[in-house]
Structure formats: structure tokens, C-alpha cells
Amino acid sequence: MARTGVLPALDSIKVRPVPATQVIRMTDNSSLDPAQHTQTVAEICRLIEAAETSLNLGDLAARAGLSPWYFHRLFKAQTGLTPKAYAAAHRAKRVRTELRRSNTVTDAILTAGYNSSSRFYEKSDQILGMTPANYRAGGANTEIRFAVGECSLGSILVAESDRGVCAISLGDDPETLVRDLQDRFPNSSLIGGDSEFEQLVARVVGFIEDPAIGLDLPLDVRGTAFQQRVWQALRKIPAGTTVSYTDIARHIGAPKSARAVAQACAANPLAVAIPCHRVVRNDGGLSGYRWGVDRKRALLEKEAQDEHPG
């Protein structure tokens, strides 16, 4: 039997192209081979991506040979997104690509599948994190302040845009952390933080050393629709508590997407502010951590000590 599993993130699903006219024959029967479920949803994803206009739920369900209710439930379970949210995420990804190569912002917006530029501009800040013109210029007109400090886990870098904290990184080498920030925001103006900004770094360091004090910061979180849902769920995990990737998948209504949840955790750009260190394997073991498993263990031990002092 073919190996089955959840669909990967939007950028990594790769199946053969499917003509827009193709109808997938399938019945509303949950006992069908899970591999067939996965293939069906993957093919519908290709249809959504190839469509020049939006396809409604009824159209997509009919092409899958399923009832709208069953198809909606199956699609969300496999991808972690509703069909409508998947289509929106794909349009957002496409407009980012088009803004880099189109002659004008309007051309990019229309080519990406938005019916009007006004509708896109209403949501452009949420989709791009900046104006379309600035994004097209590679973020050349945006400023990011940053500073590097030291804590018990090694070096720490905190960066902030005008929208909020956009990066918290941990590592062994301060210069490497700065280079990583430059790679993430290659065309932004990086400005060393002043003494006031360094107080922000001190707040983050203080939280690492004493998690009981809490950390409430305005965040500039940029990611796919699925990543955003995972990261929002992570912020609800109390200090001193751990959950599994499967628990998070269930919480966001996508019980089969534990692998995609793990990928979202690995892509988290905000250490400790988005506490992906509180997510462990189903058996309670520590799995990979973007900033090193030893740091993950140390963070959890600090939080456990706060929960059980002495």
C-alpha cells in the first residue's frame, strides 16, 4: 500500500498538473483508502492554483465527486486550511511573486487573480507587511531596528519593524545572527538600536531568565495562513506546559496535519515570543528546535522550575 500522510505546506505539494475539466470520481465514504483522500485533495489544490477565477465550494466538491460538506471537512483535515483560505494563501503567494517581476503594481495585482486593486489594497498590509510599492522595491523603504545581547542561552538578537517585533533569534555567534537577519530582510534598512531599544532586548532576556514575568510584545508576524494559525495556537500554551504536534493540529481543526505543524514550528521567526519550544513529540521526547535542542531543554527546565519552585 502506498505510504500516506498529511499534505505538506503550500509550497511543497508537488503532484502532476490536472486539467481544469477533470472530475475526480469518489464517493462520500470515509472508509476509502486514506492515500486516495490525500491524492484527491492534492489534485483539487492544483485545480485551485490553476484557476483564473475563484471556484466556489460547490464547484470544487463536484469536481472531487463529493458532497460539499464532506469535501470541506476532508480538505481542511488534509491541508489545515479551508478551500477558501487555501485559495487566498495561493493568491497571496502569487502576488508576492508578480510584484517582483511585473511592470506595475496594478499588473501584478490583476495577474495574481485579484478582481480589483482596491480589494487587494484593503488587505495588502496583512498580506505583505508593507505597501505593495515598498514590497516591489524589495522592502527598500522599510526600516528595522535591532540589537544583540547575551543571556544564559548564548547570544540573542531582537529586531523590530514599525509594526512590532519581527525577529528574536538565539545562537552562539552574534555576527551570525546579524547575517541571518540581513538574509531575511535583504533590502530593508537595518539600524542598530539605541539605549531605549536595548531595553526591549533586556525585557526579552529577563523573560528567558525568569519566564514567570511573562512577555507581552507587539509582534510583526509574517507567514502563510497555515503558519499564522499554528503560531497563534502556540501563543496560547501556558508556560510550564507542553503539548504535542498532534495536539496543536487538533486544536486548529486539522487533526491530520501534525507534520505540517512541525514545519510551521521550525519556521517560527520569534523565539520565546511564539513558544514553539513547548511543543514535543507524542511520547514527550524533545524533537528538533530551530535554535538547538539544548536551548529547548533549558527553556522548558526554567519554566518547570517556575511552576515548582524549590
Sequence and secondary structure as in RCSB ss.txt:
>XXXX:A:sequence
MARTGVLPALDSIKVRPVPATQVIRMTDNSSLDPAQHTQTVAEICRLIEAAETSLNLGDLAARAGLSPWYFHRLF
KAQTGLTPKAYAAAHRAKRVRTELRRSNTVTDAILTAGYNSSSRFYEKSDQILGMTPANYRAGGANTEIRFAVGE
CSLGSILVAESDRGVCAISLGDDPETLVRDLQDRFPNSSLIGGDSEFEQLVARVVGFIEDPAIGLDLPLDVRGTA
FQQRVWQALRKIPAGTTVSYTDIARHIGAPKSARAVAQACAANPLAVAIPCHRVVRNDGGLSGYRWGVDRKRALL
EKEAQDEHPG
>XXXX:A:secstr
         GGG       TT      S TTS HHHHHHHHHHHHHHHHH SS   HHHHHHHHTS HHHHHHHH
HHHHSS HHHHHHHHHHHHHHHHHHHSSSHHHHHHHTT S HHHHHHHHHHHHSS HHHHHTTSTT EEEEEEEE
ETTEEEEEEEETTEEEEEEEES HHHHHHHHHHHSTTSEEEE  HHHHHHHHHHHHHHH GGG     B     H
HHHHHHHHHTTS TT  EEHHHHHHHTT TT HHHHHHHHHT  BTTTS GGGEE TTS     TT HHHHHHHH
HHHHHHHS  
